[in-house]
Amino acid sequence: MAEPIYIKSPSEIELMRQAGKITAGARTIARQAVRDGISTKQIDRHVHDFITKNGAYPTFLNYNGFPGSACVSVNDEVIHGIPGKRIVRDGDIVSLDVGATFKGFVGDCAGTFPCGEVSEEARRLIEVTRQSFFEGIKYARVGYRISDIGAAIQEYVESHGYSVVRDYVGHGVGRTLHEAPEVPNFKAERKFLARTGNPRLVKGMTIAVEPMVNAGDWQIKELSNGWTVVTADGSLSAHYENTILITDGEPEILTMADDI
């Protein structure tokens, strides 16, 4: 049976906006830190410092044991890259996933960014992944179902020759990082929908929509560290995510920065 969905009150939505603003700022700080020669741990430190200086807590830090304040995933790493000694180089693409908890509410967002000059294929993958999010949230309106978002994302991604990861999905977000409902980035099959209930969207829902797109096949594998997920075929991967609020009209993006 699907878990109950937590509808936010006006006062809770305002706290979500504040959490989202800090989270979006952390993503911007991380993006600005991406340069040739920087370590993924140094990027993580920038995120940690920004979030804490703004009166929030890095949501990812120690979440189920995760050791960083940000997930920093490079090239074929899809998600959950552990910050460490790895050095980012010109030509790499870097996926940055960040979360901030402010007064008990969570913002969650991600983006993939180039380091210096990258290949045309890498740049196109980043652009398609980002746009697929916006294609999906055209259906993030009252009356549509969760599955409508994922179907639109998959159609757009595959029309450009890429594939959508199936093993990980978006999610509700609010008092915790992961709430109901699950938000697939693909056209969900009946078995998936039977488990999740495929609810209709209603005003006051807050969800994280986060397409993960591979240049090659959609299959992935988890590394021995128990966290980092990479493409099975070694192809590049990109990630784009925002926390959004379902309203009476267009969805409100709670983690949208001016430059992203």
C-alpha positions in Angstrom: 0.0 0.0 0.0 1.3 3.5 -0.9 2.5 5.7 1.9 0.4 8.8 2.7 1.4 12.0 1.0 2.2 15.0 3.3 0.4 18.1 2.1 2.1 21.3 3.3 0.4 24.2 5.0 1.0 27.8 4.0 3.5 28.3 6.9 5.3 25.1 6.0 5.5 26.1 2.4 7.2 29.4 3.4 9.8 27.4 5.3 10.2 25.2 2.2 10.9 28.3 0.2 13.6 29.4 2.6 15.1 25.9 2.6 15.0 25.9 -1.2 16.7 29.2 -1.5 19.6 28.1 0.6 19.8 24.8 -1.4 19.8 26.6 -4.7 22.5 28.9 -3.4 24.6 25.9 -2.5 24.3 24.5 -6.0 25.4 27.8 -7.4 28.4 27.9 -5.1 29.3 24.3 -6.1 29.0 25.1 -9.8 31.2 28.1 -9.4 33.8 26.0 -7.7 34.2 23.5 -10.6 37.5 24.1 -12.2 40.6 22.2 -13.4 42.6 21.0 -10.4 40.0 21.1 -7.7 39.2 18.0 -5.7 35.7 16.8 -5.1 36.3 17.1 -1.4 37.1 20.8 -1.8 33.8 21.3 -3.7 32.0 19.6 -0.8 33.6 21.9 1.7 32.3 24.9 -0.3 28.8 23.5 -0.1 29.1 22.7 3.6 30.3 26.1 4.5 27.6 27.9 2.5 24.8 25.9 4.0 25.9 26.2 7.6 26.7 30.0 7.2 23.0 30.4 6.1 21.7 28.8 9.2 20.8 25.4 7.7 22.2 21.9 8.0 23.6 19.9 5.0 20.9 17.3 4.6 23.1 14.7 3.0 25.8 14.7 5.7 25.5 11.4 7.6 22.2 10.6 5.8 22.1 6.8 6.0 25.8 7.1 6.6 26.7 9.3 3.6 30.1 11.0 4.4 29.7 14.3 2.5 27.5 17.4 2.4 27.1 17.0 -1.4 27.2 14.2 -3.9 29.9 15.0 -6.5 29.7 12.7 -9.5 32.1 12.9 -12.4 31.6 11.8 -16.0 30.1 8.2 -15.9 29.1 8.6 -12.3 25.3 8.9 -12.3 24.7 9.8 -8.6 26.0 9.5 -5.1 29.7 10.4 -5.9 31.5 10.5 -2.5 33.6 13.7 -2.1 37.3 12.8 -1.8 40.7 13.1 -3.4 39.5 12.8 -7.0 40.7 15.8 -9.0 38.4 17.4 -11.6 40.0 18.1 -14.9 39.1 20.2 -18.0 36.8 18.3 -20.2 35.0 16.6 -17.3 31.3 17.0 -16.5 30.4 17.2 -12.8 27.0 16.4 -11.3 26.4 18.2 -8.1 23.5 17.1 -5.8 22.9 19.2 -2.7 20.3 19.4 0.1 19.8 21.8 3.0 17.5 21.5 6.0 16.2 24.7 7.4 14.0 24.9 10.5 12.9 21.3 9.9 12.3 21.4 6.2 14.4 20.2 3.3 15.4 21.6 -0.1 16.9 19.2 -2.7 18.4 20.0 -6.1 21.1 19.0 -8.5 22.7 19.9 -11.8 25.5 18.8 -14.1 28.1 21.3 -15.2 31.1 21.4 -17.5 34.7 21.9 -16.4 36.3 24.1 -18.9 35.8 23.1 -22.5 33.9 19.8 -22.9 32.9 17.8 -25.9 29.8 18.8 -28.0 28.3 15.5 -27.0 28.8 16.2 -23.3 27.3 19.7 -23.6 24.3 18.4 -25.5 23.7 15.7 -22.9 23.7 18.3 -20.1 21.3 20.5 -22.1 18.9 17.7 -22.9 18.9 16.5 -19.3 18.1 20.0 -18.0 15.3 20.5 -20.5 13.8 17.1 -19.8 13.0 18.4 -16.3 11.1 21.3 -17.7 9.3 19.1 -20.2 8.3 16.9 -17.2 7.0 19.7 -15.0 4.6 20.9 -17.7 2.5 18.1 -16.1 3.2 19.1 -12.5 -0.2 20.6 -12.2 -3.4 19.8 -10.2 -5.3 16.9 -11.7 -2.4 15.2 -13.6 -0.9 12.0 -12.2 2.7 11.5 -11.0 3.2 9.1 -14.0 2.5 11.9 -16.5 5.7 13.7 -15.4 7.9 10.7 -16.0 6.3 9.9 -19.3 7.0 13.4 -20.7 10.6 13.2 -19.4 11.3 9.8 -21.1 9.7 10.9 -24.4 11.9 14.0 -24.6 15.1 12.2 -23.6 14.7 9.3 -26.0 13.8 11.7 -28.8 17.3 13.0 -28.5 18.9 9.5 -28.5 19.6 9.2 -24.8 18.2 7.0 -22.1 16.7 7.5 -18.6 17.9 5.7 -15.6 15.1 3.4 -14.3 16.6 2.3 -10.9 16.3 5.6 -9.2 13.4 8.1 -9.1 12.4 11.4 -7.7 10.4 11.7 -4.5 8.3 13.8 -2.2 10.3 16.1 0.0 9.5 18.2 3.1 10.2 17.3 6.7 12.5 14.6 5.4 14.6 14.2 2.3 12.5 11.3 1.0 8.8 11.4 1.4 5.9 9.9 -0.6 5.2 9.8 -3.5 7.9 8.3 -5.6 8.3 10.3 -8.8 9.6 8.2 -11.8 11.5 9.9 -14.5 10.2 7.4 -17.1 7.0 5.9 -18.3 6.2 3.7 -15.3 4.9 0.2 -15.9 1.8 -1.2 -14.2 3.8 -3.1 -11.6 5.5 0.1 -10.4 2.3 2.1 -10.4 0.5 -0.7 -8.4 3.1 -0.3 -5.7 3.2 3.6 -5.6 -0.5 4.2 -6.3 0.2 6.8 -9.1 -1.6 9.6 -7.2 -3.1 12.7 -8.7 -1.3 15.9 -8.0 -2.9 18.2 -5.5 -2.2 21.7 -4.3 0.4 21.8 -1.5 2.4 18.8 -2.6 6.2 19.3 -2.7 8.2 16.9 -4.8 11.7 16.6 -6.2 11.8 15.9 -10.0 15.2 14.6 -11.0 15.9 13.0 -14.4 19.1 11.0 -14.6 20.1 10.7 -18.2 22.8 8.5 -19.8 24.4 9.0 -23.2 24.4 5.3 -23.7 22.2 2.5 -22.2 20.1 3.2 -19.1 21.6 0.3 -17.1 23.7 1.2 -14.1 25.8 -0.5 -11.4 26.8 0.4 -7.9 30.5 0.6 -6.9 32.0 -1.3 -4.0 31.8 1.8 -1.8 28.1 1.1 -1.5 27.1 4.5 -2.7 28.4 5.6 -6.1 26.3 4.6 -9.1 27.9 4.5 -12.5 26.7 3.8 -16.0 27.1 0.1 -16.9 28.6 0.8 -20.3 30.9 3.7 -19.2 29.0 6.3 -21.0 28.5 9.9 -19.7 25.6 10.6 -17.4 23.9 13.9 -16.4 21.5 14.8 -13.6 19.1 17.7 -13.1 16.8 18.3 -10.1 14.6 20.8 -8.4 12.2 20.8 -5.5 8.8 22.0 -6.8 5.5 23.0 -5.2 2.2 22.1 -6.7 -0.1 25.2 -6.9 -3.4 26.2 -8.4 -1.5 26.9 -11.6 2.0 26.5 -12.8 4.4 24.7 -10.4 6.6 26.8 -8.3 10.3 25.9 -8.4 11.6 26.2 -4.9 15.2 25.7 -5.7 15.6 27.8 -8.8 18.7 30.0 -8.8 18.9 33.0 -11.2 21.9 31.5 -13.0 20.6 27.9 -13.4 
